[in-house]
Amino acid sequence: MYSIKGFNYMDLLTDGESLWVIYTTEESNGDIVILKIDPYTLQPIMVDRTSTNITGVMNCFMVRRTVFS
């Protein structure tokens, strides 16, 4: 059993080819960051910092490589 204290600002998604992580950090000042990961090696392929701040977002999801929040 485990518990998470505070908030979890990380979503894991897959599009059948890659693994995507949508998250935020203190370094991004709360802006949403999208990370594309190789599903076999778990090595980062691409990182994209958006201009959308997490404080105005309830959920994120991805359709055809487009993030909706």
Residue frames as a rotation matrix with the C-alpha (Angstrom) as fourth column:
MET 1
0.584 0.812 0.000 0.00
0.812 -0.584 0.000 0.00
0.000 0.000 -1.000 0.00
TYR 2
-0.646 -0.763 -0.019 1.26
0.762 -0.646 0.031 3.48
-0.036 0.005 0.999 -0.79
SER 3
0.533 0.790 -0.303 -0.08
0.736 -0.610 -0.293 6.99
-0.416 -0.067 -0.907 -0.66
ILE 4
-0.276 -0.541 0.794 0.67
0.809 -0.577 -0.112 10.14
0.519 0.611 0.597 -2.60
LYS 5
-0.007 0.216 -0.976 0.90
0.772 -0.619 -0.143 13.32
-0.636 -0.755 -0.163 -0.60
GLY 6
-0.465 -0.110 -0.878 -0.14
-0.250 -0.936 0.249 16.52
-0.849 0.335 0.408 -2.30
PHE 7
0.593 0.707 -0.386 -1.01
-0.502 -0.050 -0.863 16.49
-0.630 0.705 0.326 -5.98
ASN 8
-0.206 -0.584 0.786 0.01
0.434 0.665 0.608 14.27
-0.877 0.466 0.117 -8.87
TYR 9
0.467 0.311 -0.828 0.49
-0.494 -0.685 -0.536 16.26
-0.733 0.659 -0.166 -12.07
MET 10
-0.672 -0.698 -0.249 1.51
-0.628 0.358 0.691 13.42
-0.393 0.620 -0.679 -14.37
ASP 11
0.577 0.802 0.155 -0.47
-0.521 0.507 -0.687 11.55
-0.629 0.316 0.710 -17.02
LEU 12
-0.644 -0.708 0.290 0.86
-0.236 0.544 0.805 8.59
-0.727 0.450 -0.518 -19.01
LEU 13
0.525 0.793 -0.309 -0.50
-0.537 0.026 -0.843 8.04
-0.661 0.609 0.439 -22.52
THR 14
-0.542 -0.668 0.510 0.27
0.122 0.538 0.834 5.82
-0.832 0.514 -0.210 -25.48
ASP 15
0.164 0.567 -0.807 -0.56
-0.810 -0.389 -0.439 6.19
-0.563 0.726 0.396 -29.16
GLY 16
0.937 0.187 0.294 0.45
-0.042 0.899 -0.437 2.65
-0.346 0.397 0.850 -30.13
GLU 17
0.628 -0.765 0.141 3.93
0.327 0.095 -0.940 3.78
0.706 0.636 0.310 -31.19
SER 18
-0.484 -0.805 0.343 5.28
0.081 -0.431 -0.899 5.83
0.871 -0.408 0.274 -28.31
LEU 19
0.111 0.421 -0.900 4.78
0.982 0.092 0.164 6.50
0.152 -0.903 -0.403 -24.64
TRP 20
-0.167 -0.066 0.984 3.91
0.166 -0.985 -0.038 10.09
0.972 0.157 0.175 -23.71
VAL 21
-0.221 0.088 -0.971 4.12
0.975 -0.003 -0.222 11.76
-0.022 -0.996 -0.085 -20.32
ILE 22
0.090 0.306 0.948 2.28
0.229 -0.933 0.279 15.00
0.969 0.192 -0.154 -19.60
TYR 23
0.241 -0.119 -0.963 3.51
0.966 0.126 0.226 16.68
0.094 -0.985 0.145 -16.44
THR 24
0.707 -0.113 0.699 4.61
-0.051 -0.993 -0.109 19.92
0.706 0.041 -0.707 -14.80
THR 25
0.086 -0.747 -0.660 7.60
0.931 0.297 -0.214 20.90
0.355 -0.595 0.721 -12.70
GLU 26
0.555 -0.016 -0.832 8.78
0.508 -0.785 0.353 23.78
-0.659 -0.619 -0.428 -10.56
GLU 27
-0.519 -0.850 -0.092 11.39
0.382 -0.327 0.864 24.51
-0.764 0.414 0.495 -13.25
SER 28
-0.662 0.344 0.666 8.62
0.674 -0.116 0.730 25.00
0.328 0.932 -0.155 -15.83
ASN 29
-0.963 0.262 0.062 6.82
-0.258 -0.831 -0.494 27.36
-0.078 -0.491 0.867 -13.43
GLY 30
-0.352 0.873 0.336 3.72
-0.123 0.313 -0.942 25.18
-0.928 -0.373 -0.003 -13.59
ASP 31
0.043 0.333 -0.942 3.55
-0.978 -0.178 -0.107 25.09
-0.203 0.926 0.318 -17.40
ILE 32
0.763 0.322 0.561 2.63
-0.237 0.946 -0.221 21.72
-0.602 0.036 0.798 -18.89
VAL 33
-0.290 -0.889 -0.353 5.55
-0.877 0.100 0.470 19.71
-0.383 0.446 -0.809 -20.31
ILE 34
0.856 0.516 -0.033 5.09
-0.470 0.750 -0.466 16.89
-0.215 0.415 0.884 -22.85
LEU 35
-0.246 -0.952 0.182 7.70
-0.814 0.305 0.495 14.13
-0.527 -0.026 -0.850 -22.95
LYS 36
0.734 0.360 -0.576 7.84
-0.634 0.666 -0.392 11.46
0.243 0.653 0.717 -25.66
ILE 37
-0.043 -0.711 0.702 9.55
-0.805 0.441 0.397 8.25
-0.592 -0.548 -0.591 -24.48
ASP 38
-0.377 -0.155 -0.913 10.69
-0.703 0.690 0.173 5.18
0.603 0.707 -0.369 -26.41
PRO 39
0.558 0.742 0.372 8.43
-0.798 0.356 0.486 2.41
0.228 -0.568 0.791 -25.01
TYR 40
0.791 -0.294 -0.536 11.18
0.215 0.954 -0.207 -0.22
0.573 0.049 0.818 -25.17
THR 41
-0.190 -0.968 -0.164 14.18
0.659 -0.002 -0.753 1.65
0.728 -0.251 0.638 -23.78
LEU 42
0.598 0.550 -0.583 12.31
0.801 -0.449 0.397 4.35
-0.044 -0.704 -0.709 -21.80
GLN 43
-0.552 -0.810 -0.200 14.76
0.746 -0.586 0.317 6.88
-0.374 0.026 0.927 -23.20
PRO 44
0.198 0.617 -0.761 13.43
0.135 -0.787 -0.602 10.40
-0.971 0.017 -0.239 -23.86
ILE 45
-0.126 -0.157 0.980 12.86
0.976 0.158 0.150 11.16
-0.179 0.975 0.133 -27.54
MET 46
-0.388 0.102 0.916 11.36
0.400 -0.877 0.267 14.65
0.830 0.470 0.299 -27.38
VAL 47
-0.349 0.310 -0.884 10.51
0.864 -0.258 -0.432 17.24
-0.362 -0.915 -0.178 -24.73
ASP 48
-0.455 0.272 0.848 8.16
0.450 -0.752 0.482 20.13
0.768 0.601 0.220 -25.39
ARG 49
-0.696 0.226 -0.681 7.27
0.586 -0.370 -0.721 22.80
-0.415 -0.901 0.125 -22.85
THR 50
-0.072 0.770 0.634 3.90
0.863 -0.270 0.426 24.40
0.500 0.578 -0.645 -23.51
SER 51
-0.836 -0.133 0.532 2.64
-0.059 -0.943 -0.329 27.82
0.545 -0.306 0.781 -22.49
THR 52
0.248 0.968 -0.023 -0.40
-0.210 0.077 0.975 26.31
0.946 -0.237 0.222 -20.74
ASN 53
-0.645 -0.452 0.616 -0.21
-0.657 -0.085 -0.749 26.59
0.391 -0.888 -0.242 -16.96
ILE 54
-0.741 0.282 -0.610 -1.49
0.344 0.939 0.016 23.64
0.577 -0.198 -0.792 -14.92
THR 55
-0.886 0.388 -0.253 -3.51
0.123 -0.329 -0.936 25.89
-0.446 -0.861 0.244 -12.59
GLY 56
-0.328 0.802 -0.500 -6.14
-0.834 -0.494 -0.245 26.39
-0.443 0.337 0.831 -15.29
VAL 57
-0.307 0.115 -0.945 -6.35
-0.694 0.652 0.305 22.73
0.651 0.750 -0.121 -16.33
MET 58
0.392 0.509 0.766 -8.41
-0.873 0.467 0.137 19.90
-0.289 -0.723 0.628 -14.84
ASN 59
0.410 -0.234 0.882 -7.31
0.180 0.968 0.174 17.04
-0.894 0.088 0.439 -17.14
CYS 60
-0.134 -0.466 -0.874 -5.23
-0.888 -0.335 0.315 16.46
-0.440 0.819 -0.369 -20.27
PHE 61
0.351 0.125 0.928 -5.63
0.194 0.960 -0.203 13.91
-0.916 0.251 0.313 -23.02
MET 62
-0.507 -0.638 -0.580 -4.10
-0.520 -0.311 0.796 13.33
-0.688 0.705 -0.174 -26.42
VAL 63
0.548 0.615 0.566 -5.75
0.235 0.537 -0.810 12.53
-0.803 0.577 0.150 -29.76
ARG 64
0.730 -0.292 0.617 -3.64
0.669 0.126 -0.732 12.07
0.136 0.948 0.288 -32.88
ARG 65
-0.227 -0.961 -0.158 -0.63
0.959 -0.192 -0.209 13.74
0.170 -0.199 0.965 -31.22
THR 66
-0.312 0.207 0.928 -2.64
-0.058 -0.978 0.199 16.81
0.948 0.008 0.317 -30.21
VAL 67
-0.772 0.007 -0.635 -2.95
0.621 0.219 -0.753 17.56
0.134 -0.976 -0.173 -26.48
PHE 68
-0.006 0.840 0.543 -6.30
0.095 -0.540 0.836 18.79
0.995 0.056 -0.077 -25.22
SER 69
-0.787 -0.272 -0.554 -6.62
0.564 0.047 -0.824 20.38
0.250 -0.961 0.117 -21.79
